[in-house]
Amino acid sequence: MAEPAIGSAVLRALGTSEGRWRRVGPTGWGEAWVLTSGQERHFVKLASGSHAGMLDCEAEGLRALRGTDALRVPDVRALGVAESVAFLVLEWLDLQPLTDAAALGRALARLHASTPPRGNDRERFGWNRDNWIGGSAQANAWTDDWATFFRDMRLRPQFERAFGNGFLDLVPDAERLLVEVPRLLAGHAPAPSLVHGDLWSGNAGALPSGEPVVFDPAVYVGDAEVDVAMTELFGGFGRQFHVAYNALRPARPGYATRREIYNLYHLLNHVNLFGATYLERTWRSVRKLLLAEAR
């Protein structure tokens, strides 16, 4: 029976010595297995090399979301490193496609209304460590000004990575846009919220009961609108999701422009992870924002 090379270490972390393994296949940055031990099944993620630290960050994010009691996430069962391979063991959930988008909207609104942590000097936006957005490093230094945080911790690193990857098409307009971000966000003073950080349809599902579940977070404390904006970027959760969310947290004036700014972060990340396929859409977003500022 096939099992990962560090299978025995994973079993020890779970306090058992026997289990049946089934390889699910590669993930974006590692591989995934199903482990059956006794009457329980577990979902096991492995990562190594430069991406080994992702799993510790993922576990921390899941625990932070779970601690709010706002929405369902997989429970973390074990976490560790063996032979330079990191492993994360999650409870197995029989996930199905999301059927009750309104319930997810309400759960997300509850998450955003929960009390988030602050930095050591009471800064409002950031996280206690850097983490990951997909396969890209995500900077989270605590900052008390939201526009500064989003410019310097989100957009600037992605632009710099794009330049380093050879996407010079963005060079003429990138610095201009970074200068304009504080003006584009002027007058917007969001209350800090714990955010999922990578909320698209591929990171959500439902239990057989219909209860929504989210996973693969990139958590930090930011503007709640970053999560709402991303649900609209790559095919979202539909009208009922937004109706339910807005009933608890109504949209604020200027959201359309902020959505463009916030989703530019994810477009740039896709350029850096997956290449030129996303370059034209990213360039159009930059130009749209510069035209908005010019008006």
Protein Blocks (a to p, Z undefined) as FASTA:
>chain_A
ZZdfklmmmmmmnopabdcdddfbjcfklccddddehjbccdddddehjllmmmmmmmmm
mmmmmmnomaccdddfbdcdeehiacdddddddddddfblmlmmmmmmmmmmpccdddfk
opabdcfbdcdehjbccdfbdcfbfklmmmmmmmmmmmmmmmmnopamlmmmmmmmmmmm
mmmmgoiacdddddehlacfklgccdfkopacdehiabddddfklmmmmmmmnopebjkl
mmmmmmmmccdehklmmmmmmmmmmmmmmmmmnojmlmmmmmmmmmmmmmmmmZZ
